[in-house]
Amino acid sequence: MDLLRFITAGSVDDGKSTLIGRLLYDSKSILVDQLEAIERASKSRDDGEIDLALLTDGLRSEREQGITIDVAYRYFQTPKRKFIIVDAPGHIQYTRNMVTGASNCQLAIVLVDARHGVVEQTRRHSLITSLLGIPHIVVAINKMDLVDFSQDVYSDICIQYADLAKKLNVKQVTYIPLSALNGDNVVDRSVAMPWYEGPTLLEHLETVPLTNDFGVQLPGRFPVQYVIRPQTAELHDYRGYAGKITSGTFQKGDAITVLPSGETSTIDAIEIAGTHLDTAEAPQSVVLHLSSDVDISRGDLIVRSDALPTSSPTVEAMLCWMDTKEFKVGNKYVLQVGTSRTRCSVREIAYKLNVNTYEETEDVDSLKLNDMAKIVLRTAQPISFDAYQQNRATGGAILIDETSNVTVGALMLIGEA
């Protein structure tokens, strides 16, 4: 059965947590004890209704403030598909949490409050969604019950967002008018909006095509996580390289190149839990055996020799800055791509993106929390990567503070600088 990972994004109070709660509630994906718990927690409400947002807002501070702070994950399935839901915070202060949650998603639901239309966080989250290469966007125009289910309001918001999508070069956009509080067009079709003839949200989630999810058709990439070298008399000739195939396919007999060293060899065997295979593909975790002894350690990248990635000590990237400390030209960090880590310095901030107008501001020498910019990094040793738009697995990276070991930036690698 297919698995779809999707994220809900949008501004504060657009109803993201309530939408997810309604989706789980109406699809009968809530356990009895969960339902009893939120019923008890909802008793203080004046209207006596169940607070469906409590299904995802589990932190005490979230319930006290009525906002989502941390990313929440929920799992459910229907007869047609399995789902992983990522509920992302809407407040600008927690934009970095949204980036983290969206990085592995195939679809994004961008909620828009029908009363307010497209706002700053709508633009910010849509920009992040496009930079992260999420192929499908659903614009869920929520709270239609508060605008009398007006088709004109729906149409106006569709026009607003279509202009935004054109600027971001986003092509796969679906518009759905709904009311998460009442359940209109979430799982069941709304009788209050007979003018809408498209699918409900769940119908769309069940049928949206999932193509090339794990990049099986992409070039073979295998970041080495661990070198297996048992020190026993029975296995004295055993040397295996364990890791997860992040994209592509590997076959026994393939010519491979180890990066960054450039050493070459061929695959002698592919092993999964003691069973030998002739072929393995993403996202399988395997142990590779090579026909010759090559100096390989954690952080090296094994690739098929007929499709080499870019290797360079300078790299251009789009950055989402995630720390309260300023990001400045000349600062030094640890850059991690897959399992590989190397020290780097900031050589240039090419421009900063304005999240409202998407204009590029040049002559910038520092960035603040949640800023997005195109930057150039200089690394201590060449790194091997693919452009993020071609291969998310080897084109995504993070920046780590050298002193605190905290992740301070998310990167979408573009190419050699």
Steps between C-alpha positions, in 0.01 A plus 500: 500500500627848407619735772439876471679745729335840509534815706247763602629856485357848525462791740404492867134415564435390141381169649779255417471290815120502479517385138720205590274416793195510271677284243582238764158524666287473185716224350454305828875490563487593869539238771229481765731609783619799293142606437410467868806708598419792269133484603606544864739781405226675299242514781592859586393626156192720500350342188547144626675396177806276489823696454652302214823704512591314821575192290820666382568782748628277779741733682362680803625836373327436166167437672538801728578739213281335237786479249723230357865532607672174410455277196249222570479175304187289459450174314184360345388298203199439281431199277682684219814647660710550814574851624751682720370844598739774605331782691730802473487817714351807335666769713795675337711424809483128420562515123814287549279221637295515182815460288601194700158341468462570127839368391377144429143573388350434158200731539427821688160623613520879523205627704355839425241666725212594268452825695859620454620349173870467420713644783872521582529150647317359198768653282781388732382140522432485126852625434646233729282236334626598155865515614468155658373361170171363635323397178133539602330794675141506622364845581234424762280808531372449852224656711265533204214484752609844628460659154160338430660241271549772238623383161625853424726497808634160395565620144677817617738299720569257214599797283723642777681171551532426127700823462723393790546149355602649165776702666626185677469287184272256684292297254310230694246703702153378604242729663241364747246712695421350840405546863721293728282579803181369338658239271393652167705348212755343737386138485135547406374720219342829609132561431558869575729544197322332206692728262825314579533192280854390586616227740485515877833532678519129585402399146785710366749361752398146406541553126785749452769324294823413681778489244864422564459529878838357594679590178539148363552650153766741627876423503613251764609663828610311812629704800711268718376490859713224647789271403442141612823314572442204737813389684427125507677200353188400303456844340857620464445589132174685560486874432165663432379856464162560663259778415178599330469542124364854477432494126537276198582134461813292560573160345760236557787571260435876476805721465503745791697804610567594861490872575675719594808280439405405143604135551320253273388140539209269418218365715580141593186431706189670640375376836185559706483322837728223381313449171686574178324687221591580142326841507403754766332838467399804703394514781644160601763475772772260388859388547720533192808283440762620254734293287812686618625651823425872499553748782137582591358645821178654629414813304630372167257479209487197272356581157471324169793598283279578200318782682730704723369787717656845528812516718624843600650696794265792425124467479198724439191431709166640611502542877224519758666642811370334818695659786465812713869579445566695183637326192792706369754490222818342636325287763609137527271199535488125448327400176328161493386338174362152561749330732789725398616789718757766427583846631403797286501878496252749357659660194206707377132583545393545138155634590221480758145409395210723601226253603222744410609615155760229422738778403875442534691743723873513428790650701397312815768393750284335769176305549259468791270221621271367223673699225547326166789573270726371227852449639841369402697270731867402492566153643815357657486208259298445181143381557307272265139591431222532243291810439203490738248545221633183333557284808366600843689218672849627414408863441377576851743602775516663842732744673608416856641742756855388585479585869143399596450224241154648429354491149481865396419490129323293235653498153380416150820457298500655153839430346870580486575866570 
